[in-house]
């Protein structure tokens, strides 16, 4: 059922998420995220993610109506002009289209290791995971997610010191591809997620997670610009592997680096310290796919 309502304020409690977009912790506590932009909101409506509501200018209503009517759950659509939305939210918007979605429950490690989490059948190809350590910039995180989906990553492991990929700017920069990528956030708002199916194994740090992966036969490879000798083409990505990427300023922390099997560098001139993490992810994942003869 579709409910359409014109609004001229965000005073109603159900509209509070739109008025608090600069307070992401409040959204995380509620288990919700903001989708921004026509393409991202359309991808949200086409996904299996729960959708709570949508705000858009009336000119977009007919374009979105088939997607609204195809949803199983009732959706409230609030009509508001873009200038009004910008005045209330406090930032400029290109299209004025927003939606609130529900963050899904975390995927278990056993699900990731046994099959591709988006499928019901066992995996028939080597596992490919990406893990992030202390990655803070939401735009970079969104770009990383987009590259993960483009190159067939099975799941993203978010270290306890990294930002959430469900931040508004991260979702926007991923162009909505975060809706296609299974995510395990190892810590959220100080409360640990259950990472495995065993009740006592909750709240693994990224270091502990990598050690567990290695114990299950997954090779953990650190993307490290100062790796001693081994370059990207010399690494073996043919089997189950998890590639770890670090923060923009400091790279991978020493404990996480130590927990990996090896460190691998992208060969570059000595005049360049490193690549942006989004670019580094694309280079690494292209090499993985090349070795696995996907191209």
Secondary structure, DSSP 8 states (H G I E B T S, - for coil): -EEEEE-S---SGGGHHHHTTT-HHHHHHHTEEEEESHHHHHHHHHSSS-EEEEEE-GGGHHHHHHHHHH-SS-EEEEE--HHHHHHHHSS--SS--EEEEE------HHHHHHS-TT-SS---S--EEEEESS---HHHHHHHHHHHHHTT--EEEE-TTS--TTSHHHHHHTTTGGGGSEEEESEETTEE-B-SSSTT-B---HHHHHHHHHHTT-EEEEE-TT-SS-BGGGS--SSSEEEEE-BTTTBS-HHHHHHSSEEEB----TT-----HHHHHHHHHHHHHHHTT--
